[in-house]
Amino acid sequence: MATSLSLASRVTCLLTVAVLIAALNACTPRPDGPEPAAEQFFEALATGDTAAAAELSDRPADARAALNEAWSGLQAVRLDAQIVGSKFSEDTGSVTYRYTWHLPKDRTWTYDGQLNMVRDEGRWQVRWTATGLHPRLGEHQTFALRADPPRRASVNERGGTSVLVPGNLYHYALDAKSAGAHLMSTARAVADALRPFDNTMDAQRLAEQASSSAQPLSLITLRQSDHDPVSAAIAARPGVVITPQAAMLPTDESFAPAIIGQVKEAVRDELDGKAGWRVVSVNQNDVDVDVLHEVPGDAAPAVTISLDRAVQNAAQNAVNTTGKKAMIVAIKPSTGEILAVAQNAAADADGPIATTGLYPPGSTFKIVTAGAAIERDMATPNTLLGCPGTIDVGHRTVPNYGGFDLGTVPMSRAFASSCNTTFAELASRMPPRALTQAAAQYGIGLDYQIEGLTTVSGDVPPTVNLAERTEDGFGQGKVLASPFGMALAAATVAAGKTPVPQLIAGRQTVVTGDRTPVTPEVVDSLRPMMRLVVTNGTAEAIASAGDVRGKTGEAEFEGGSHSWFAGYRGDLAFAALIVGGGSSEYAVRMCKTMLDGLPPDYQA
C-alpha cells in the first residue's frame, strides 16, 4: 500500500514538471522555432532593405517586388515591426506581427497580421504571400496612400446663415492639339457660347491663338450658374478643356458684395481644415479595391462676421430706392459690430465709399459741436442762444437754410431746427483744436484697422482761421466724414462711449488716435436733443419708426448739396448719405425705409 502511494506521488510530480516545461515553451521562443528567422526579416524590412528581407523568403523575387511596391505606395518613412507571438508544428509555423508604418506628415498606421513560415532543410523561411504585408491584401495587390482634400469652412453672418460657402469656379481653355481637324468648328461653338460673357470672342482669332500656343489657350472662368448652360453646349466638343477650381462662393451675390469680397481675402487661409487620408489596396491597374485604414479630415470652424442679414437687406433695399449715389452704414453700439454696409449701384462705381468716402457732413456734425460746447461749459440744452437768420463772423456771413430766424431759443431747439448760426457762433469761440478733439471722442478722425474692411472715419483738422472754424461748427469748412464715421458718432451717443468697430468674430481691431471718452453729462444732454430732432424738428418724417434719435444734415458743395441723416434706435446706430441728394429729408426717408424693412420691433 505504501509503495502504491509513492508511485502516485511520483507520477504527479512528473506531470507537474511536464506542464511547467510546456508553459515555458509557450512563453520563450525555442531555438528551433521560426521567430529568429522572422526577426531577421523584420529587421531588414524596418531599415528599408527589401532585398535582404526578400532573401529570407521562399520567393525572393516576388517578395522583393511586393515589398518595394508597398514602401513606394505608402511613401513610407520607416516601419516598426514587433513580434506578438508565434507557433509551429514540425516544418510549418506562423509569427503574429504588429506593423507600425510611419508615413509623411507625421501619420502612423498600426495593425496586426500573420507571417507564414516554413522550414526547409532545417532553415526557417518566410512563406511569401501578400498577407505578409497585410491580412486583407490579396495577391497582385499593393498599398496606396490617398489624401482627402480638407473640408473648407463656410463664412456666416451673425444670424448663422452662410454668406460664403465652398464651391467651384470653372476654367475654360481651348486645346488645338486635342481639337485636331475640328479646331475651327470647335472655335466657332466656343465663341458663340462665351460671347455673352465676353463680346470680343472671335472664332478665327481663337483658332489662330490656340494653334500658336504650346499650352491650351486660356479663355474664361465661370461661376456655377453660368457654367451649367455653357458646359451643356460645348463640353463635348473636341479641344474644349474645363477645369474645376475650388473657391469660396457667395450664397447671394447681392448681399454686401464689396464687404464679402474683402472678408474672403481676409479669411482665405483660415477656411481650410485638416486633410483626411486613407490607405487603400489597389490592383495591378491601380484601381482601388478596399479601404484598409481611414482617418477623416477635420473641417475648420466656420467664420462668423457681424453683418446681420435682416439689417443688411433692409439697408440695401433702402439705398436702392434712389438712382443717386446712396449708402447706409449700421453699427451695434453696445458691441461695435458692423451690422450693415449698403451701397447702391451708382455708389459702387466709386468703390467702397460707404466706409472710405469723405464728404462734408453738414449739420450732422452739430452732434460734435454741441457736445464740445456742453463739455466746455459754454452751454447746456436749456441755455438760451441766438438763432438769427444770418450771422457775421470775421469775413464770413453764415446763413440758416432758407434764412429762417428763430430769435433766442434753447440750444436744444436750435439743434432740432438745425440753426447754422447758433453753432457757427459757438464754434467761433472755441480754441483751434476744440472740434478736432471733440470729433475724436465720437470716433471721427481715428484710424481703425478692421480685419476684412477698409475704413476712413473722417478728418477734422485744427485751424486758427476763424472763418474755417466757424464753418466747421456746422459741418462745412474743412470738416470731412464718411458714413462709417458718422455711424460711429451716433453709436457713441447711444452707447455712452465710442464702440470699437469689428467685422470678423475673433479678430481684434487696432485703433490709433486720441480715445478720450465723451463724458456722461454730454451723453445725457445729447440724447434728448437728438430725440427732439425727430419728434419736433427736421427729422419728423421718421417719427413713426419708433424711438429714433438723430441729426439731419445738408452739406453744400459747388453745384449742389449732400443729404445726410445719422441716428440710432435702441441698439442700432446708422448713418445715411445720398451724394448730391439735396435736402436731408431724402436721407431721413431712406433711413425710415430701412427701419420699416426690419422685422417687427427689431432691436439689434
C-alpha positions as CSV (number, residue, x, y, z in Angstrom):
1,M,0.0,0.0,0.0
2,A,2.8,2.4,0.9
3,T,4.6,1.6,-2.4
4,S,1.4,2.3,-4.4
5,L,1.1,5.9,-2.8
6,S,4.8,6.6,-3.6
7,L,4.3,5.7,-7.3
8,A,1.3,8.0,-7.5
9,S,3.2,10.9,-6.0
10,R,6.0,10.3,-8.5
11,V,3.5,10.4,-11.4
12,T,2.0,13.7,-10.1
13,C,5.4,15.3,-9.9
14,L,6.3,14.2,-13.4
15,L,3.1,15.7,-14.8
16,T,3.7,18.9,-13.0
17,V,7.2,19.2,-14.5
18,A,5.8,18.5,-17.9
19,V,3.2,21.3,-17.6
20,L,5.9,23.7,-16.4
21,I,8.0,22.9,-19.4
22,A,5.1,23.3,-21.8
23,A,4.3,26.7,-20.2
24,L,7.9,27.8,-20.5
25,N,7.9,26.7,-24.2
26,A,4.8,28.8,-24.8
27,C,6.4,32.0,-23.4
28,T,10.0,31.6,-24.5
29,P,10.9,31.1,-28.2
30,R,12.5,27.7,-28.8
31,P,15.8,27.9,-30.6
32,D,14.5,25.7,-33.4
33,G,11.3,27.8,-33.8
34,P,10.5,30.3,-36.6
35,E,10.9,33.5,-34.5
36,P,14.7,34.1,-35.1
37,A,14.2,34.0,-38.8
38,A,11.2,36.3,-38.6
39,E,13.2,38.7,-36.5
40,Q,15.8,38.9,-39.2
41,F,13.1,39.5,-41.8
42,F,11.6,42.3,-39.7
43,E,15.0,43.9,-39.0
44,A,15.8,44.1,-42.7
45,L,12.3,45.4,-43.5
46,A,12.5,48.1,-40.8
47,T,15.6,49.6,-42.4
48,G,14.0,49.5,-45.9
49,D,16.4,46.8,-47.1
50,T,13.8,45.0,-49.1
51,A,16.4,42.9,-50.9
52,A,17.8,41.4,-47.7
53,A,14.3,40.8,-46.4
54,A,13.2,39.1,-49.6
55,E,16.1,36.7,-49.5
56,L,14.7,35.4,-46.2
57,S,11.6,34.2,-48.1
58,D,10.9,31.2,-50.3
59,R,10.1,33.5,-53.3
60,P,12.7,36.3,-53.2
61,A,11.8,37.9,-56.5
62,D,8.1,38.1,-55.8
63,A,8.7,39.2,-52.2
64,R,11.1,42.0,-53.2
65,A,8.8,43.4,-55.8
66,A,5.8,43.4,-53.4
67,L,7.9,45.0,-50.6
68,N,9.2,47.7,-52.9
69,E,5.7,48.5,-54.1
70,A,4.4,48.7,-50.6
71,W,7.1,51.1,-49.5
72,S,6.6,53.2,-52.6
73,G,2.8,53.2,-52.4
74,L,2.7,54.3,-48.8
75,Q,5.6,56.8,-49.3
76,A,6.8,55.3,-46.1
77,V,9.4,57.0,-43.9
78,R,10.1,53.9,-41.8
79,L,8.5,50.7,-40.5
80,D,8.5,49.4,-36.9
81,A,7.8,45.7,-36.7
82,Q,7.1,43.8,-33.5
83,I,6.6,40.0,-32.9
84,V,3.4,39.5,-30.9
85,G,3.5,35.7,-30.8
86,S,4.4,32.5,-32.8
87,K,3.5,28.9,-33.2
88,F,4.8,25.9,-35.2
89,S,4.5,22.3,-35.7
90,E,7.2,20.2,-37.5
91,D,8.2,22.3,-40.5
92,T,5.4,24.9,-40.7
93,G,4.6,27.7,-38.4
94,S,3.4,31.3,-38.2
95,V,4.5,34.5,-36.5
96,T,2.0,37.1,-35.4
97,Y,3.3,40.6,-36.1
98,R,2.4,44.2,-35.4
99,Y,3.4,46.7,-38.0
100,T,3.6,50.5,-37.5
101,W,4.1,52.4,-40.7
102,H,5.4,55.9,-40.4
103,L,4.0,57.9,-43.3
104,P,4.5,61.6,-44.5
105,K,3.2,64.5,-42.4
106,D,3.5,62.5,-39.1
107,R,0.9,60.0,-40.0
108,T,1.1,56.5,-38.5
109,W,-0.7,53.3,-39.3
110,T,-0.6,50.3,-37.0
111,Y,-2.2,46.9,-37.5
112,D,-1.6,43.2,-36.6
113,G,-1.1,40.3,-39.1
114,Q,0.4,36.9,-39.5
115,L,3.6,35.8,-41.3
116,N,3.5,32.3,-42.6
117,M,6.8,30.4,-42.0
118,V,8.2,27.2,-43.5
119,R,11.3,25.1,-42.6
120,D,13.4,23.7,-45.5
121,E,16.4,21.5,-44.7
122,G,16.4,22.9,-41.1
123,R,16.3,26.5,-42.1
124,W,13.2,28.6,-41.5
125,Q,12.0,30.9,-44.2
126,V,9.1,33.3,-44.8
127,R,6.5,31.6,-46.9
128,W,5.7,34.6,-49.0
129,T,2.1,35.7,-49.6
130,A,0.5,39.1,-49.8
131,T,-0.8,38.6,-46.2
132,G,2.8,39.0,-45.1
133,L,2.2,42.7,-45.6
134,H,-1.4,43.0,-44.5
135,P,-4.0,40.3,-43.7
136,R,-6.5,41.8,-46.2
137,L,-4.1,42.3,-49.0
138,G,-4.8,40.0,-52.0
139,E,-2.3,38.6,-54.4
140,H,-1.1,41.1,-57.0
141,Q,-2.3,43.9,-54.8
142,T,-0.4,46.6,-53.1
143,F,-0.9,49.7,-50.9
144,A,-1.6,53.3,-52.0
145,L,-1.8,56.4,-49.8
146,R,-4.7,58.7,-50.7
147,A,-5.1,62.2,-49.3
148,D,-8.6,63.6,-49.0
149,P,-8.8,67.3,-49.5
150,P,-9.6,69.3,-46.4
151,R,-13.2,70.3,-46.0
152,R,-13.5,74.1,-46.2
153,A,-15.4,76.0,-43.7
154,S,-18.2,78.5,-44.5
155,V,-18.5,82.1,-43.6
156,N,-21.7,83.0,-41.8
157,E,-23.4,86.3,-40.9
158,R,-24.3,86.9,-37.3
159,G,-27.7,85.2,-37.6
160,G,-25.9,81.9,-38.6
161,T,-26.8,81.7,-42.3
162,S,-24.0,81.3,-44.8
163,V,-22.7,84.1,-46.9
164,L,-19.7,82.3,-48.4
165,V,-19.6,78.5,-49.0
166,P,-17.1,76.1,-50.6
167,G,-17.7,75.5,-54.3
168,N,-16.1,75.5,-57.7
169,L,-15.4,78.0,-60.4
170,Y,-14.9,76.5,-63.9
171,H,-12.0,77.5,-66.1
172,Y,-12.3,77.0,-69.9
173,A,-9.5,76.5,-72.3
174,L,-9.1,75.5,-75.9
175,D,-6.5,72.8,-76.8
176,A,-5.7,72.9,-80.5
177,K,-3.9,69.6,-80.4
178,S,-6.9,67.8,-78.9
179,A,-9.2,69.5,-81.3
180,G,-7.2,68.5,-84.4
181,A,-9.2,68.8,-87.6
182,H,-12.2,70.0,-85.6
183,L,-10.4,73.2,-84.3
184,M,-12.3,75.7,-86.4
185,S,-15.8,74.2,-85.7
186,T,-14.9,74.0,-82.0
187,A,-13.7,77.6,-82.0
188,R,-17.0,78.7,-83.6
189,A,-19.0,76.9,-81.0
190,V,-16.8,78.2,-78.1
191,A,-17.1,81.8,-79.4
192,D,-20.8,81.6,-79.6
193,A,-21.2,80.1,-76.2
194,L,-18.9,82.5,-74.4
195,R,-19.8,85.7,-76.3
196,P,-22.5,86.6,-73.6
197,F,-19.6,86.9,-71.1
198,D,-17.0,88.4,-73.5
199,N,-18.3,90.2,-76.5
200,T,-14.8,90.2,-78.1
201,M,-14.9,86.5,-78.7
202,D,-14.0,85.7,-82.3
203,A,-13.7,82.2,-83.7
204,Q,-11.0,82.8,-86.2
205,R,-8.8,84.6,-83.7
206,L,-9.4,81.9,-81.1
207,A,-8.3,79.2,-83.6
208,E,-5.2,81.1,-84.5
209,Q,-4.2,81.8,-80.9
210,A,-4.8,78.2,-79.9
211,S,-2.8,76.9,-82.8
212,S,0.2,79.0,-81.9
213,S,0.1,78.2,-78.2
214,A,2.1,75.4,-76.7
215,Q,-0.4,75.1,-73.9
216,P,-4.2,75.1,-74.0
217,L,-5.4,78.6,-74.7
218,S,-7.0,80.1,-71.5
219,L,-10.4,81.5,-72.3
220,I,-12.6,82.4,-69.3
221,T,-13.5,81.3,-65.7
222,L,-17.2,81.0,-65.0
223,R,-19.3,80.6,-61.8
224,Q,-21.6,77.6,-61.4
225,S,-24.8,79.2,-62.7
226,D,-23.1,80.4,-65.9
227,H,-21.1,77.2,-66.3
228,D,-24.0,74.9,-66.5
229,P,-25.6,76.1,-69.8
230,V,-22.1,76.7,-71.4
231,S,-20.9,73.2,-70.4
232,A,-24.0,71.7,-71.9
233,A,-23.3,73.5,-75.2
234,I,-19.6,72.9,-75.7
235,A,-18.2,70.4,-73.1
236,A,-18.3,67.5,-75.6
237,R,-16.5,69.5,-78.3
238,P,-13.0,68.2,-79.1
239,G,-10.4,70.5,-77.7
240,V,-12.6,72.1,-75.0
241,V,-10.9,71.7,-71.6
242,I,-12.9,72.5,-68.5
243,T,-11.1,72.6,-65.1
244,P,-13.0,73.0,-61.8
245,Q,-11.2,75.4,-59.4
246,A,-12.1,75.3,-55.7
247,A,-13.3,78.6,-54.5
248,M,-15.4,80.3,-51.8
249,L,-18.6,81.4,-53.4
250,P,-21.3,83.9,-52.2
251,T,-24.7,82.4,-51.4
252,D,-26.3,85.7,-52.5
253,E,-24.3,87.9,-54.8
254,S,-26.4,90.9,-53.9
255,F,-25.5,90.6,-50.2
256,A,-22.9,93.2,-49.4
257,P,-20.7,92.2,-52.3
258,A,-17.9,94.6,-51.6
259,I,-17.7,93.6,-48.0
260,I,-17.9,89.9,-48.6
261,G,-15.1,90.2,-51.2
262,Q,-12.9,91.8,-48.6
263,V,-13.8,89.3,-46.0
264,K,-13.0,86.4,-48.4
265,E,-9.5,87.8,-48.8
266,A,-9.0,88.3,-45.0
267,V,-10.1,84.7,-44.0
268,R,-8.7,82.8,-47.0
269,D,-6.1,81.0,-45.0
270,E,-8.4,80.1,-42.2
271,L,-11.0,78.2,-44.1
272,D,-9.1,75.0,-44.9
273,G,-9.5,72.3,-42.4
274,K,-7.2,69.4,-41.7
275,A,-6.9,66.9,-44.7
276,G,-8.0,63.4,-44.2
277,W,-6.2,60.4,-45.5
278,R,-6.7,56.7,-46.4
279,V,-4.6,53.6,-47.1
280,V,-6.2,51.6,-49.8
281,S,-5.4,48.3,-51.6
282,V,-5.1,48.7,-55.3
283,N,-4.9,46.1,-58.1
284,Q,-2.4,45.8,-60.9
285,N,-4.3,48.6,-62.8
286,D,-4.1,51.0,-59.8
287,V,-7.8,50.7,-59.2
288,D,-8.9,50.9,-55.5
289,V,-10.0,47.6,-54.2
290,D,-10.5,48.1,-50.4
291,V,-10.0,50.8,-47.8
292,L,-7.6,49.3,-45.2
293,H,-7.3,52.4,-43.0
294,E,-9.0,55.8,-42.9
295,V,-8.5,59.0,-40.9
296,P,-11.3,61.5,-41.6
297,G,-10.3,65.2,-42.1
298,D,-11.4,67.9,-39.7
299,A,-13.2,70.9,-41.1
300,A,-12.1,74.3,-39.9
301,P,-14.6,76.1,-37.7
302,A,-17.0,78.4,-39.5
303,V,-16.0,82.1,-39.6
304,T,-18.7,84.5,-38.4
305,I,-18.9,88.1,-39.5
306,S,-21.0,90.7,-37.8
307,L,-23.2,91.7,-40.8
308,D,-26.8,90.9,-40.0
309,R,-28.8,89.6,-42.9
310,A,-32.0,91.4,-41.8
311,V,-30.3,94.8,-41.4
312,Q,-28.1,94.4,-44.5
313,N,-31.1,93.5,-46.7
314,A,-33.2,96.3,-45.3
315,A,-30.4,98.8,-45.8
316,Q,-29.7,97.6,-49.3
317,N,-33.4,97.9,-50.3
318,A,-33.4,101.4,-48.9
319,V,-30.4,102.6,-50.8
320,N,-31.8,101.0,-54.0
321,T,-34.8,103.4,-53.9
322,T,-32.7,106.2,-55.4
323,G,-30.6,106.4,-58.6
324,K,-28.2,108.8,-57.0
325,K,-25.1,107.5,-55.1
326,A,-26.5,106.3,-51.8
327,M,-25.2,104.4,-48.8
328,I,-26.0,103.3,-45.3
329,V,-23.7,102.0,-42.6
330,A,-25.3,100.4,-39.4
331,I,-23.4,99.6,-36.2
332,K,-24.5,97.8,-33.0
333,P,-23.5,100.5,-30.3
334,S,-23.2,98.0,-27.4
335,T,-20.6,95.8,-29.2
336,G,-19.3,97.8,-32.2
337,E,-20.4,95.0,-34.5
338,I,-20.9,96.3,-38.0
339,L,-24.4,95.2,-39.0
340,A,-24.7,96.6,-42.5
341,V,-22.7,98.3,-45.2
342,A,-25.0,99.0,-48.1
343,Q,-24.4,100.9,-51.3
344,N,-26.5,101.2,-54.5
345,A,-25.1,100.5,-58.0
346,A,-24.3,104.2,-58.5
347,A,-22.2,104.3,-55.4
348,D,-20.5,101.0,-56.2
349,A,-19.0,102.6,-59.3
350,D,-16.8,104.7,-56.9
351,G,-15.6,101.8,-54.8
352,P,-16.4,101.2,-51.1
353,I,-17.3,104.8,-50.3
354,A,-19.7,104.0,-47.5
355,T,-16.7,103.2,-45.4
356,T,-13.9,105.2,-47.1
357,G,-15.6,108.2,-48.9
358,L,-15.0,111.5,-47.2
359,Y,-17.7,114.2,-47.5
360,P,-18.6,117.4,-45.7
361,P,-21.1,116.1,-43.0
362,G,-23.2,119.2,-42.9
363,S,-25.4,119.6,-39.8
364,T,-24.9,116.0,-38.6
365,F,-21.6,117.4,-37.3
366,K,-23.6,119.6,-34.9
367,I,-23.6,116.5,-32.6
368,V,-19.9,117.1,-32.2
369,T,-20.2,120.9,-31.9
370,A,-23.0,120.7,-29.3
371,G,-21.1,118.1,-27.3
372,A,-18.0,120.3,-27.3
373,A,-20.0,123.3,-26.1
374,I,-21.6,121.3,-23.3
375,E,-18.2,119.8,-22.2
376,R,-16.6,123.3,-22.2
377,D,-19.4,124.7,-20.1
378,M,-20.4,127.1,-23.0
379,A,-24.0,125.9,-23.0
380,T,-26.5,123.3,-21.8
381,P,-29.5,122.0,-23.8
382,N,-31.6,124.7,-21.9
383,T,-29.2,127.6,-22.4
384,L,-30.8,130.4,-24.4
385,L,-28.8,131.1,-27.6
386,G,-29.4,133.3,-30.6
387,C,-30.6,131.7,-33.9
388,P,-30.7,134.7,-36.3
389,G,-31.3,134.2,-40.0
390,T,-27.6,135.2,-40.6
391,I,-24.6,135.9,-38.6
392,D,-21.3,137.6,-39.5
393,V,-18.1,136.0,-38.1
394,G,-14.9,137.7,-39.3
395,H,-15.3,138.0,-43.0
396,R,-17.8,135.2,-43.3
397,T,-21.6,135.5,-43.3
398,V,-23.3,132.4,-42.2
399,P,-27.0,131.9,-43.1
400,N,-29.6,129.5,-41.9
401,Y,-31.2,127.3,-44.5
402,G,-33.7,129.5,-46.3
403,G,-32.8,132.3,-43.9
404,F,-35.2,131.3,-41.1
405,D,-34.9,133.2,-37.9
406,L,-35.9,131.8,-34.5
407,G,-34.6,134.6,-32.4
408,T,-33.4,133.4,-29.0
409,V,-34.1,129.8,-28.2
410,P,-32.7,127.0,-26.0
411,M,-29.8,125.2,-27.6
412,S,-31.9,122.0,-27.8
413,R,-34.4,123.9,-30.1
414,A,-31.5,125.4,-32.2
415,F,-30.2,121.8,-32.6
416,A,-33.6,120.3,-33.5
417,S,-34.3,123.1,-36.1
418,S,-30.6,122.9,-37.3
419,C,-29.6,126.6,-36.8
420,N,-26.3,127.1,-38.6
421,T,-25.9,130.5,-37.0
422,T,-26.1,129.1,-33.4
423,F,-23.4,126.5,-33.9
424,A,-21.2,128.7,-36.0
425,E,-21.1,131.2,-33.2
426,L,-20.3,128.6,-30.6
427,A,-17.5,127.2,-32.8
428,S,-16.1,130.6,-33.3
429,R,-15.5,130.9,-29.6
430,M,-13.7,127.6,-29.3
431,P,-9.9,127.1,-29.4
432,P,-8.3,125.8,-32.6
433,R,-8.2,122.2,-31.6
434,A,-11.5,122.0,-29.8
435,L,-13.5,120.4,-32.6
436,T,-10.7,118.1,-33.6
437,Q,-10.5,116.8,-30.0
438,A,-14.3,116.6,-29.7
439,A,-14.7,114.7,-33.0
440,A,-12.2,112.1,-31.8
441,Q,-14.5,111.5,-28.8
442,Y,-17.1,110.3,-31.2
443,G,-14.8,108.2,-33.3
444,I,-14.3,110.7,-36.1
445,G,-10.7,111.2,-37.2
446,L,-9.4,108.0,-35.5
447,D,-7.8,105.3,-37.6
448,Y,-9.4,101.8,-37.4
449,Q,-7.6,98.7,-38.8
450,I,-10.6,96.4,-39.1
451,E,-9.9,92.9,-40.4
452,G,-11.8,92.4,-43.6
453,L,-12.9,96.0,-44.0
454,T,-11.1,99.2,-45.2
455,T,-12.4,102.3,-43.4
456,V,-11.7,106.0,-43.1
457,S,-13.7,107.7,-40.4
458,G,-13.1,111.3,-41.2
459,D,-10.8,114.3,-40.9
460,V,-11.3,117.3,-38.6
461,P,-8.1,119.4,-38.8
462,P,-7.4,122.0,-36.2
463,T,-7.5,125.6,-37.5
464,V,-6.5,129.0,-36.3
465,N,-8.5,130.5,-39.1
466,L,-11.7,132.0,-37.6
467,A,-13.8,131.6,-40.7
468,E,-12.9,128.0,-41.2
469,R,-13.5,127.2,-37.6
470,T,-16.9,128.9,-37.8
471,E,-17.8,126.8,-40.9
472,D,-16.5,123.6,-39.2
473,G,-19.1,124.2,-36.4
474,F,-22.0,123.3,-38.8
475,G,-20.2,120.7,-40.8
476,Q,-18.9,122.7,-43.7
477,G,-15.4,124.3,-43.8
478,K,-12.7,121.6,-43.9
479,V,-14.5,119.0,-41.8
480,L,-14.9,115.7,-43.6
481,A,-16.5,112.4,-42.6
482,S,-17.6,109.1,-44.0
483,P,-20.9,107.4,-43.4
484,F,-18.9,104.9,-41.3
485,G,-17.6,107.8,-39.2
486,M,-21.0,109.4,-38.7
487,A,-22.5,106.0,-37.8
488,L,-19.8,105.8,-35.1
489,A,-20.7,109.2,-33.8
490,A,-24.4,108.1,-33.5
491,A,-23.3,104.9,-31.9
492,T,-21.2,106.8,-29.3
493,V,-24.2,108.8,-28.2
494,A,-26.3,105.6,-28.0
495,A,-23.7,103.6,-26.0
496,G,-22.2,106.4,-24.0
497,K,-18.8,105.6,-25.4
498,T,-17.2,105.1,-28.8
499,P,-17.5,101.3,-29.6
500,V,-14.6,99.6,-31.2
501,P,-15.9,98.5,-34.6
502,Q,-15.4,94.9,-35.7
503,L,-16.5,92.7,-38.6
504,I,-14.9,89.3,-38.3
505,A,-15.5,87.5,-35.0
506,G,-12.3,86.9,-33.0
507,R,-10.3,89.5,-35.0
508,Q,-9.1,92.5,-32.9
509,T,-9.5,96.0,-34.3
510,V,-6.5,98.3,-33.9
511,V,-7.5,101.8,-33.1
512,T,-5.0,104.7,-33.5
513,G,-5.7,108.2,-32.2
514,D,-6.9,110.1,-29.1
515,R,-9.6,107.9,-27.4
516,T,-10.6,110.3,-24.6
517,P,-14.2,109.3,-23.8
518,V,-17.2,111.5,-24.0
519,T,-18.5,112.4,-20.6
520,P,-21.8,111.1,-19.2
521,E,-23.0,114.6,-18.8
522,V,-22.6,115.3,-22.5
523,V,-24.3,112.0,-23.5
524,D,-27.2,112.6,-21.2
525,S,-27.6,116.0,-22.8
526,L,-27.3,114.9,-26.4
527,R,-29.8,112.0,-26.3
528,P,-33.0,114.1,-25.6
529,M,-31.7,116.8,-28.1
530,M,-31.4,114.1,-30.8
531,R,-34.9,112.8,-29.9
532,L,-36.3,116.3,-30.3
533,V,-34.9,116.4,-33.9
534,V,-37.3,113.5,-34.6
535,T,-40.3,114.5,-32.6
536,N,-40.3,118.2,-33.3
537,G,-37.5,119.1,-35.7
538,T,-36.0,118.4,-39.1
539,A,-36.5,114.6,-39.0
540,E,-40.2,114.3,-38.2
541,A,-40.6,112.1,-41.3
542,I,-39.1,109.2,-39.3
543,A,-41.1,109.8,-36.1
544,S,-43.4,106.8,-36.8
545,A,-40.4,104.4,-36.9
546,G,-40.2,104.2,-33.1
547,D,-37.9,105.8,-30.6
548,V,-35.4,107.1,-33.2
549,R,-32.9,109.8,-32.2
550,G,-30.7,111.5,-34.7
551,K,-29.5,114.6,-36.6
552,T,-30.1,115.7,-40.1
553,G,-27.6,117.3,-42.4
554,E,-27.5,119.1,-45.7
555,A,-23.9,119.7,-46.8
556,E,-23.4,122.2,-49.5
557,F,-20.8,121.9,-52.3
558,E,-20.4,123.8,-55.5
559,G,-23.4,122.9,-57.6
560,G,-25.5,121.1,-55.0
561,S,-25.7,119.6,-51.6
562,H,-25.4,116.2,-49.9
563,S,-28.3,114.7,-48.0
564,W,-27.4,113.2,-44.5
565,F,-29.0,111.6,-41.5
566,A,-27.2,110.0,-38.6
567,G,-29.0,108.4,-35.6
568,Y,-30.0,105.4,-33.7
569,R,-32.9,103.4,-32.4
570,G,-32.3,101.2,-29.4
571,D,-29.1,99.2,-30.1
572,L,-29.0,100.1,-33.8
573,A,-27.0,103.1,-34.9
574,F,-26.8,104.2,-38.5
575,A,-25.7,106.9,-40.9
576,A,-27.1,107.5,-44.4
577,L,-25.8,109.7,-47.2
578,I,-27.1,110.5,-50.6
579,V,-24.3,112.2,-52.6
580,G,-25.8,115.3,-54.2
581,G,-29.2,114.3,-52.8
582,G,-30.2,117.8,-51.7
583,S,-32.5,118.2,-48.7
584,S,-31.8,116.0,-45.7
585,E,-35.4,114.8,-45.8
586,Y,-34.4,112.3,-48.5
587,A,-31.8,110.7,-46.3
588,V,-34.3,110.6,-43.5
589,R,-36.8,108.8,-45.7
590,M,-34.2,106.4,-46.8
591,C,-33.5,105.5,-43.1
592,K,-37.2,105.1,-42.5
593,T,-37.4,102.7,-45.4
594,M,-34.6,100.7,-43.8
595,L,-36.2,100.7,-40.3
596,D,-39.6,99.8,-41.8
597,G,-38.0,96.9,-43.7
598,L,-36.7,95.3,-40.5
599,P,-38.6,92.5,-38.6
600,P,-41.3,93.9,-36.3
601,D,-39.8,95.5,-33.2
602,Y,-36.3,94.7,-34.3
603,Q,-33.6,95.7,-31.9
604,A,-30.0,94.9,-33.0
